[in-house]
Amino acid sequence: MRIGLLTEGGYPYVGGEGGLWCDRLVRGLDRHEFDVYAFSSDEAQEDAGWVPLPPQVGRVRTAPLWTAEDDGVVYGRRARRLFSEHYGELAAALCAPADSSTTEADRFATALHGLAELARDQGGLVAALRSETAVRALERACRAPGARRTAREARVPDLLAVASHVERALRPLSLDWYQEDGLGVVDLCHATAGGVTALPGLLAHHFLGIPLLVTEYAVRLRTHYLTRPDSSPAVRSLLAAFHGRLAAETYRRATFVTPGDTHARRWQERCGADRSKLRTVYPGMDAAPFAEVGESPESADPHTLVWAGRVEPAKDLVSLLHAFAEIRTQEPKTRLRIIGGPTGPEGAAYLGHCKALAAHLFPDEADGPHAVGDNPVSFEELSGPGLRTPADAYAGAAVTVLSSVVEGFPAGLIEAMFCGRATVSTDVGAVVEAIGGTGLVVPPRNPRALAEACVSLLRDPERRARLGAAARARALELFTVDQNISAFLGLYLEIVARTPVRRPLLGDTGTPLPFAAPAEAHLPGHWTEPTPRAVPTWAMDTPVPATETTR
């Protein structure tokens, strides 16, 4: 097969989100071909370059979403009229009341595809999307009878902000990727995120009939809901409507949608994804670095709790410290290691607050088991002494603790499970789904419950050992790289099997030849021996340029 991998701000760039799992997927499916279509997130990412690419990556095409030069396309009267109509319909779909979902979803889709066809026929939308025509069309939609109240309240700065954001989000419409020699040569498109990342796959499906697979380990629509807290209600409402309509259209056209966990799956269902199309594929993590620790449970210190991760307010270390104060009253020998660094200025300020709280709750004593300078709470960086790898963080833990109030898929918890450590976690995000019955779960923001769960495990080494062994077995069964790759390969084959041949091959009499080009004919090697007449030009093993860059 030949897969068009659609990415944003990640693979194949050195830095970025989601690049690691994409690289593992491509390398794991070395008998298939990949064309990568990537959006860069900023200039620094482009300057940093790409990761080394395996030979199965035949072509890479890139485009920046963070900037767009005026393409110099000047529309004639008819094109301007069509743009105004399509953009006006798209804006009207954003301003419509939320209870008119079905009708407005079709309206949004028709307008989006109309703009894409205009860009294909006229050469681009950059200037048009930045024009006064776009702002006035948005204003008319906001002032139209029946528009939602928040849209009617939009003022000129709000309209300009929304139009600017929509222009950036619709930049993929102006690309030249949707040709027979572009995405037309792939068997399927795999978008590694929703939203704008999946837009090229949506257009390839519209123009060329290419099937689309959408993977979301973090639902982009949820991210858009949580961003721009300082914007006006009109801006937040209109942009939420735009991304909601785009997500719904993407889910509707995709053959399959693969959430990374049930938490993401619920979001997708609420946003219009058909339950029959959803296939949960857990993130794949490399278990090898944790194997030595996982096979040596006796290395754990029976009196040590470990928390590991990024230090930020959502991790609720304040509740953990208060819980630890209760734990110390019952188990005085217990120590708490907080391993990880802050994220940005907010994280640094939060770390300082947590250190001050720890000093207040556990003052150094001149007498007793903890002398001056030997505070039972330690704050450590992962690169510190004895912490060369993430596995080192969990090696000495009797119990690993997660105290978050907000969490997606708990990767740190899976690492602890690979290490065979018993866990105590708060019931947030996909935590319960990840650990199953192999750890203890308590309500978030409840220090007393957190303390009681930790104490129960500290006092019962046999139970700790049973839970740790079960956690390791569960992690090795569900959350490895091999599991992830196998799941996607199965979906690829199922999609190709159910997709009609777009270019039927004809025999001498002009009648179609069924099964003349089976899917496995695209695999390297001589799986089939078709006659020369039965091989279309797009399926032949011709060299593909190493890189093609669209800027």
C-alpha positions as CSV (number, residue, x, y, z in Angstrom):
1,M,0.0,0.0,0.0
2,R,0.9,3.6,-0.4
3,I,-0.2,5.8,2.6
4,G,-0.4,9.6,2.6
5,L,0.6,10.5,6.1
6,L,-0.8,14.0,7.1
7,T,0.9,15.7,10.0
8,E,1.0,19.1,11.7
9,G,3.8,20.5,13.8
10,G,5.4,17.1,14.2
11,Y,6.8,14.3,11.9
12,P,9.1,14.6,10.0
13,Y,10.4,17.7,11.8
14,V,13.0,17.2,14.6
15,G,10.9,19.0,17.2
16,G,7.1,18.8,17.5
17,E,4.1,17.0,18.9
18,G,3.4,13.4,17.9
19,G,6.5,12.9,15.8
20,L,7.8,9.9,17.8
21,W,4.7,7.7,17.3
22,C,4.6,8.6,13.6
23,D,8.2,7.6,13.1
24,R,7.6,4.3,14.9
25,L,4.6,3.6,12.7
26,V,6.5,4.3,9.5
27,R,9.5,2.3,10.5
28,G,7.3,-0.5,11.7
29,L,5.5,-0.8,8.4
30,D,8.6,-1.1,6.3
31,R,6.9,-3.2,3.6
32,H,4.6,-0.3,2.7
33,E,5.2,3.1,1.1
34,F,4.6,6.5,2.8
35,D,4.2,9.9,1.3
36,V,4.4,12.6,4.1
37,Y,2.4,15.8,3.8
38,A,3.4,18.0,6.7
39,F,2.5,21.4,8.1
40,S,5.1,23.2,10.1
41,S,4.2,25.1,13.2
42,D,6.8,27.9,13.1
43,E,10.0,29.0,11.5
44,A,12.2,27.6,14.2
45,Q,10.8,24.1,13.6
46,E,11.6,24.4,9.9
47,D,15.1,25.6,10.6
48,A,15.7,22.6,12.9
49,G,15.2,20.2,10.0
50,W,13.9,16.7,9.7
51,V,14.6,13.4,11.5
52,P,16.3,10.7,9.5
53,L,13.7,9.2,7.2
54,P,13.6,5.5,6.4
55,P,13.6,4.4,2.7
56,Q,9.9,3.6,2.7
57,V,9.2,7.3,2.8
58,G,9.1,8.1,-0.9
59,R,8.1,11.8,-0.9
60,V,7.8,14.6,1.6
61,R,5.8,17.8,0.9
62,T,5.6,20.6,3.4
63,A,3.7,23.8,3.8
64,P,3.8,26.4,6.7
65,L,0.6,27.2,8.5
66,W,2.2,30.0,10.5
67,T,2.7,32.2,7.4
68,A,1.4,32.7,3.9
69,E,2.6,35.0,1.3
70,D,0.1,36.7,-1.0
71,D,0.0,34.5,-4.1
72,G,-0.9,37.4,-6.4
73,V,-4.0,35.8,-7.6
74,V,-6.6,38.4,-8.7
75,Y,-10.1,37.1,-9.1
76,G,-12.4,38.3,-11.9
77,R,-15.9,39.3,-11.4
78,R,-17.4,35.8,-11.6
79,A,-14.7,34.4,-9.2
80,R,-15.3,37.2,-6.7
81,R,-19.0,36.5,-6.8
82,L,-18.5,32.8,-6.2
83,F,-16.1,33.5,-3.3
84,S,-18.6,35.9,-1.7
85,E,-21.3,33.3,-2.0
86,H,-19.3,30.4,-0.7
87,Y,-17.7,32.3,2.2
88,G,-21.1,33.8,3.1
89,E,-22.6,30.4,3.3
90,L,-19.7,29.2,5.5
91,A,-20.1,32.2,7.7
92,A,-23.9,31.7,7.9
93,A,-23.3,28.1,9.1
94,L,-21.1,29.4,11.9
95,C,-23.7,32.0,13.0
96,A,-26.7,29.6,13.0
97,P,-28.2,28.4,16.3
98,A,-26.7,25.2,17.7
99,D,-29.9,23.2,17.4
100,S,-29.8,23.3,13.6
101,S,-26.9,20.9,13.3
102,T,-27.9,18.7,10.4
103,T,-28.9,21.4,8.0
104,E,-26.0,23.7,8.9
105,A,-23.5,20.8,8.7
106,D,-24.5,20.2,5.0
107,R,-24.3,24.0,4.4
108,F,-20.8,24.2,5.9
109,A,-19.6,21.2,3.9
110,T,-21.0,22.6,0.6
111,A,-19.4,26.0,1.3
112,L,-16.0,24.5,2.3
113,H,-15.9,22.3,-0.9
114,G,-17.0,25.2,-3.0
115,L,-14.1,27.3,-1.7
116,A,-11.7,24.4,-2.4
117,E,-13.0,24.1,-6.0
118,L,-12.6,27.8,-6.5
119,A,-9.0,27.6,-5.2
120,R,-8.3,24.7,-7.5
121,D,-9.7,26.5,-10.6
122,Q,-8.5,30.0,-9.9
123,G,-5.1,29.4,-8.2
124,G,-5.5,30.2,-4.5
125,L,-7.5,31.8,-1.8
126,V,-4.9,33.7,0.2
127,A,-5.8,37.2,-1.0
128,A,-9.5,36.5,-1.1
129,L,-9.6,35.2,2.5
130,R,-7.8,38.3,3.7
131,S,-10.0,40.7,1.7
132,E,-12.7,43.1,2.9
133,T,-15.1,40.9,1.0
134,A,-14.6,38.1,3.5
135,V,-15.0,40.4,6.6
136,R,-18.2,41.9,5.1
137,A,-19.6,38.5,4.4
138,L,-18.9,37.5,8.0
139,E,-20.6,40.7,9.2
140,R,-23.7,40.1,7.1
141,A,-24.0,36.6,8.5
142,C,-23.6,37.8,12.1
143,R,-26.3,40.5,11.5
144,A,-28.7,38.2,9.7
145,P,-32.1,37.4,11.3
146,G,-31.9,34.1,13.2
147,A,-28.2,34.4,14.0
148,R,-27.2,33.3,17.5
149,R,-27.0,36.0,20.1
150,T,-23.2,35.9,20.6
151,A,-22.7,36.3,16.9
152,R,-25.0,39.3,16.7
153,E,-22.9,40.9,19.4
154,A,-19.7,40.7,17.4
155,R,-17.9,44.1,16.8
156,V,-15.4,45.0,14.2
157,P,-12.4,43.8,16.2
158,D,-14.2,40.5,16.7
159,L,-14.9,40.1,13.0
160,L,-11.3,40.9,12.1
161,A,-10.0,38.3,14.6
162,V,-12.4,35.6,13.4
163,A,-11.7,36.3,9.7
164,S,-7.9,36.1,10.4
165,H,-8.2,32.8,12.2
166,V,-10.4,31.3,9.5
167,E,-7.9,32.5,6.9
168,R,-5.1,30.7,8.6
169,A,-7.2,27.5,9.1
170,L,-8.2,27.4,5.4
171,R,-4.7,27.9,4.0
172,P,-4.6,24.2,3.0
173,L,-7.3,24.9,0.4
174,S,-4.8,26.8,-1.7
175,L,-2.2,24.0,-1.9
176,D,-1.5,22.0,-5.0
177,W,-1.6,18.7,-3.2
178,Y,-4.9,17.5,-4.6
179,Q,-3.8,16.4,-8.0
180,E,-3.5,13.0,-9.6
181,D,0.3,13.2,-9.2
182,G,-0.1,14.3,-5.5
183,L,-2.5,12.7,-3.1
184,G,-4.1,11.0,-6.1
185,V,-1.4,8.3,-6.1
186,V,-1.9,7.1,-2.5
187,D,-4.3,4.3,-1.5
188,L,-5.4,6.1,1.6
189,C,-4.8,9.3,3.7
190,H,-4.0,8.9,7.4
191,A,-4.4,12.2,9.3
192,T,-2.4,12.1,12.6
193,A,-4.7,14.7,14.2
194,G,-8.1,16.2,13.5
195,G,-8.9,19.8,12.6
196,V,-6.7,21.5,10.0
197,T,-4.3,18.5,9.9
198,A,-7.1,16.4,8.4
199,L,-8.2,19.0,5.9
200,P,-6.0,17.8,3.0
201,G,-7.4,14.3,3.5
202,L,-10.9,15.7,3.4
203,L,-10.2,17.5,0.1
204,A,-8.4,14.4,-1.3
205,H,-11.6,12.4,-0.5
206,H,-13.7,15.1,-2.2
207,F,-11.7,15.6,-5.3
208,L,-10.2,12.1,-5.8
209,G,-12.2,9.7,-3.7
210,I,-9.2,8.8,-1.5
211,P,-10.4,7.1,1.8
212,L,-9.5,8.9,5.0
213,L,-8.4,7.6,8.4
214,V,-8.3,10.1,11.3
215,T,-6.3,9.5,14.5
216,E,-6.7,11.7,17.5
217,Y,-4.7,11.1,20.6
218,A,-5.7,14.6,21.8
219,V,-9.0,15.9,20.4
220,R,-8.2,19.2,18.7
221,L,-11.7,20.5,19.1
222,R,-11.4,20.2,22.9
223,T,-8.1,22.2,22.7
224,H,-9.9,25.0,20.7
225,Y,-12.6,25.1,23.4
226,L,-10.0,25.7,26.1
227,T,-7.8,28.3,24.3
228,R,-8.3,32.0,23.9
229,P,-9.9,32.5,27.4
230,D,-9.3,36.3,27.0
231,S,-11.2,36.6,23.8
232,S,-14.7,38.0,23.6
233,P,-17.8,35.7,23.7
234,A,-18.4,36.4,20.1
235,V,-14.9,35.3,19.0
236,R,-15.0,32.2,21.1
237,S,-18.5,31.3,19.9
238,L,-17.7,31.7,16.2
239,L,-14.4,29.9,16.3
240,A,-15.9,27.1,18.4
241,A,-18.6,26.8,15.7
242,F,-16.0,26.7,12.9
243,H,-13.9,24.0,14.4
244,G,-16.9,22.1,15.5
245,R,-18.3,22.1,11.9
246,L,-14.9,21.1,10.5
247,A,-14.6,18.2,13.0
248,A,-18.1,17.0,12.2
249,E,-17.5,17.0,8.5
250,T,-14.1,15.2,8.9
251,Y,-15.7,12.5,11.1
252,R,-18.5,12.1,8.6
253,R,-16.2,11.6,5.6
254,A,-13.6,9.5,7.3
255,T,-13.8,5.7,6.8
256,F,-12.5,5.2,10.4
257,V,-11.7,7.5,13.3
258,T,-9.2,6.2,15.9
259,P,-9.3,7.8,19.3
260,G,-6.4,7.0,21.6
261,D,-8.7,6.3,24.6
262,T,-12.3,6.3,25.7
263,H,-12.0,9.9,27.0
264,A,-11.2,11.1,23.4
265,R,-13.8,8.8,22.0
266,R,-16.6,10.4,24.1
267,W,-15.5,13.8,22.8
268,Q,-15.7,12.5,19.2
269,E,-19.1,11.1,19.7
270,R,-20.4,14.3,21.1
271,C,-18.9,16.1,18.1
272,G,-20.8,14.0,15.6
273,A,-18.6,10.9,15.0
274,D,-20.6,7.8,14.0
275,R,-20.0,5.2,16.7
276,S,-19.7,2.5,14.0
277,K,-16.6,4.2,12.6
278,L,-14.7,4.5,15.9
279,R,-11.8,2.2,16.6
280,T,-9.8,2.8,19.8
281,V,-6.1,2.4,19.1
282,Y,-4.0,3.0,22.3
283,P,-0.7,4.9,21.9
284,G,2.3,2.7,21.5
285,M,5.1,3.1,24.0
286,D,8.6,1.5,23.9
287,A,8.7,-1.0,26.8
288,A,12.4,-1.9,26.3
289,P,13.9,0.9,28.5
290,F,11.8,-0.3,31.4
291,A,12.4,-4.0,31.1
292,E,15.3,-4.2,33.5
293,V,13.4,-2.4,36.3
294,G,10.2,-4.3,35.6
295,E,12.0,-7.6,36.0
296,S,13.5,-6.5,39.3
297,P,10.7,-5.6,41.6
298,E,12.9,-6.2,44.6
299,S,14.8,-3.0,43.8
300,A,11.9,-0.8,45.2
301,D,12.3,1.0,48.5
302,P,9.4,-0.1,50.6
303,H,9.1,3.4,52.2
304,T,9.3,5.6,49.0
305,L,6.5,7.2,47.0
306,V,7.3,8.6,43.6
307,W,5.6,11.2,41.5
308,A,7.0,11.8,38.1
309,G,6.0,14.2,35.3
310,R,5.8,17.9,34.2
311,V,5.3,20.3,37.1
312,E,2.3,22.4,36.4
313,P,-0.9,23.4,38.2
314,A,-3.0,20.6,36.5
315,K,-0.9,18.0,38.3
316,D,-2.2,19.2,41.7
317,L,1.0,18.6,43.7
318,V,-0.5,20.8,46.4
319,S,-3.1,18.0,47.2
320,L,-0.3,15.4,47.0
321,L,1.8,17.3,49.6
322,H,-1.2,17.6,51.9
323,A,-1.9,13.9,51.5
324,F,1.8,13.1,52.3
325,A,1.5,15.1,55.5
326,E,-1.3,12.7,56.5
327,I,0.7,9.7,55.3
328,R,3.7,10.7,57.5
329,T,1.5,10.7,60.6
330,Q,0.7,7.0,60.0
331,E,4.0,5.9,58.3
332,P,6.8,8.1,59.6
333,K,9.5,6.5,57.6
334,T,7.9,7.3,54.2
335,R,9.6,9.6,51.8
336,L,8.2,11.4,48.7
337,R,10.2,12.0,45.6
338,I,8.8,14.5,43.1
339,I,10.7,14.0,39.9
340,G,10.3,16.4,37.0
341,G,10.8,20.0,35.8
342,P,8.4,22.9,35.3
343,T,6.7,23.8,32.0
344,G,7.1,27.5,31.2
345,P,6.9,30.5,33.6
346,E,3.6,29.2,35.1
347,G,5.2,25.9,35.9
348,A,8.2,27.5,37.4
349,A,6.0,29.6,39.7
350,Y,4.0,26.6,40.7
351,L,7.2,24.6,41.5
352,G,8.3,27.4,43.7
353,H,5.0,27.4,45.5
354,C,5.1,23.7,46.0
355,K,8.7,23.9,47.5
356,A,7.5,26.6,49.9
357,L,4.5,24.4,50.9
358,A,6.8,21.4,51.5
359,A,9.1,23.5,53.6
360,H,6.1,24.7,55.7
361,L,4.5,21.2,56.1
362,F,7.8,19.4,56.8
363,P,10.2,21.7,58.5
364,D,13.7,20.3,59.1
365,E,14.1,19.0,62.6
366,A,17.2,19.1,64.8
367,D,16.3,15.8,66.4
368,G,14.5,12.7,65.4
369,P,14.9,10.4,62.4
370,H,15.1,13.4,59.9
371,A,17.9,15.7,60.8
372,V,18.3,19.2,59.5
373,G,18.6,19.2,55.7
374,D,17.0,15.8,55.4
375,N,13.5,16.8,54.4
376,P,11.2,13.8,53.6
377,V,10.1,15.5,50.4
378,S,12.7,15.9,47.6
379,F,12.3,17.8,44.3
380,E,14.5,16.3,41.6
381,E,15.2,16.8,37.9
382,L,15.2,13.8,35.7
383,S,18.7,14.6,34.6
384,G,19.9,14.7,38.2
385,P,22.1,12.2,40.1
386,G,21.0,8.6,39.6
387,L,18.3,9.7,37.1
388,R,19.7,9.1,33.7
389,T,16.5,7.5,32.2
390,P,12.7,7.6,33.1
391,A,13.0,4.1,34.3
392,D,15.4,5.3,37.0
393,A,12.6,7.5,38.4
394,Y,10.4,4.5,39.1
395,A,13.2,2.0,40.1
396,G,13.1,2.9,43.8
397,A,9.4,3.4,44.2
398,A,7.2,1.3,46.4
399,V,4.2,3.1,45.0
400,T,3.9,5.5,42.1
401,V,1.4,8.4,42.6
402,L,-0.6,10.4,40.1
403,S,-2.5,13.4,41.6
404,S,-3.7,15.3,38.5
405,V,-7.0,17.1,38.2
406,V,-6.7,17.2,34.4
407,E,-5.1,14.4,32.4
408,G,-5.4,12.9,28.9
409,F,-3.7,9.6,28.3
410,P,-1.4,9.0,31.3
411,A,1.9,8.1,29.6
412,G,3.8,8.4,32.9
413,L,1.4,6.0,34.6
414,I,2.1,3.5,31.7
415,E,5.8,3.8,32.3
416,A,5.3,3.0,36.0
417,M,3.2,-0.1,34.9
418,F,6.0,-1.2,32.5
419,C,8.3,-1.0,35.6
420,G,5.9,-3.3,37.6
421,R,5.0,-0.7,40.2
422,A,1.8,-0.4,42.1
423,T,0.0,2.9,41.5
424,V,-2.4,5.2,43.2
425,S,-4.1,7.6,40.8
426,T,-6.9,10.2,40.7
427,D,-9.9,9.4,38.6
428,V,-9.3,11.8,35.6
429,G,-9.0,11.5,31.9
430,A,-8.2,8.0,30.7
431,V,-6.6,6.8,34.0
432,V,-9.2,4.2,34.9
433,E,-9.1,2.8,31.3
434,A,-5.3,2.6,31.4
435,I,-4.8,0.9,34.7
436,G,-7.9,-1.4,34.6
437,G,-8.0,-3.2,37.9
438,T,-4.2,-3.0,38.5
439,G,-4.1,0.1,40.7
440,L,-6.0,2.1,43.2
441,V,-8.1,5.1,42.1
442,V,-9.4,8.0,44.2
443,P,-11.3,11.2,43.5
444,P,-9.3,14.2,42.4
445,R,-8.6,17.0,44.9
446,N,-9.1,14.7,47.9
447,P,-5.9,14.5,49.9
448,R,-7.4,12.2,52.6
449,A,-8.5,9.6,50.1
450,L,-5.1,9.8,48.4
451,A,-3.4,9.3,51.7
452,E,-5.5,6.3,52.7
453,A,-4.9,4.6,49.4
454,C,-1.1,5.1,49.7
455,V,-1.0,3.9,53.3
456,S,-2.9,0.8,52.5
457,L,-0.3,-0.2,49.8
458,L,2.7,0.8,52.0
459,R,1.4,-1.6,54.7
460,D,0.8,-4.5,52.4
461,P,3.9,-5.5,50.4
462,E,2.2,-8.6,49.0
463,R,-0.6,-6.6,47.5
464,R,1.8,-4.2,46.1
465,A,3.6,-7.0,44.3
466,R,0.4,-8.5,42.9
467,L,-0.8,-5.2,41.6
468,G,2.6,-4.3,40.1
469,A,2.9,-7.6,38.3
470,A,-0.7,-7.3,37.0
471,A,0.0,-3.7,35.9
472,R,3.1,-4.8,34.0
473,A,1.3,-7.6,32.2
474,R,-1.5,-5.2,31.2
475,A,0.9,-2.6,29.9
476,L,2.8,-5.1,27.8
477,E,-0.4,-6.5,26.4
478,L,-2.1,-3.2,25.4
479,F,0.3,-0.3,25.2
480,T,3.4,-1.4,23.3
481,V,4.6,-0.1,19.9
482,D,3.9,-3.5,18.3
483,Q,0.3,-3.4,19.4
484,N,-0.1,0.1,17.9
485,I,1.5,-0.8,14.6
486,S,-0.6,-4.0,14.3
487,A,-3.8,-2.1,14.9
488,F,-3.1,0.5,12.2
489,L,-2.0,-2.2,9.7
490,G,-5.3,-4.0,10.2
491,L,-7.2,-0.8,9.6
492,Y,-5.2,0.0,6.5
493,L,-6.0,-3.4,5.0
494,E,-9.7,-3.1,5.9
495,I,-9.9,0.4,4.4
496,V,-8.3,-0.7,1.1
497,A,-10.4,-3.9,1.0
498,R,-13.6,-1.9,1.2
499,T,-12.6,0.9,-1.1
500,P,-13.7,0.6,-4.8
501,V,-11.0,0.7,-7.4
502,R,-10.9,4.2,-8.7
503,R,-9.3,3.4,-12.0
504,P,-10.7,0.1,-13.4
505,L,-8.4,-1.7,-15.7
506,L,-9.9,-2.7,-19.0
507,G,-9.3,-5.8,-21.1
508,D,-8.9,-6.2,-24.9
509,T,-12.7,-5.8,-25.3
510,G,-12.9,-2.7,-23.2
511,T,-14.6,-4.5,-20.2
512,P,-13.3,-4.0,-16.7
513,L,-10.9,-6.6,-15.3
514,P,-11.9,-7.4,-11.8
515,F,-9.1,-7.9,-9.3
516,A,-6.5,-6.9,-11.9
517,A,-4.6,-4.7,-9.4
518,P,-4.9,-6.2,-5.9
519,A,-3.8,-4.2,-3.0
520,E,-0.8,-6.4,-2.3
521,A,0.6,-5.4,-5.7
522,H,1.8,-2.2,-4.1
523,L,4.0,-4.1,-1.7
524,P,7.7,-4.3,-2.5
525,G,8.5,-7.7,-4.0
526,H,6.8,-9.9,-6.6
527,W,3.5,-10.7,-4.9
528,T,1.7,-10.8,-8.2
529,E,2.7,-11.3,-11.8
530,P,0.3,-9.2,-13.8
531,T,0.6,-8.7,-17.5
532,P,2.2,-5.4,-18.6
533,R,-1.2,-4.3,-19.9
534,A,-2.8,-4.8,-16.4
535,V,-0.4,-2.5,-14.6
536,P,-1.5,1.2,-14.5
537,T,1.2,3.8,-14.6
538,W,0.5,5.0,-11.1
539,A,1.1,1.5,-9.6
540,M,4.4,0.8,-11.2
541,D,7.6,0.7,-9.2
542,T,9.0,4.0,-10.5
543,P,11.5,6.1,-8.5
544,V,9.9,8.8,-6.4
545,P,11.7,12.1,-5.7
546,A,13.3,12.2,-2.2
547,T,11.8,15.5,-1.2
548,E,9.4,18.0,-2.6
549,T,8.8,21.1,-0.6
550,T,5.9,23.5,-1.1
551,R,6.4,26.8,0.5
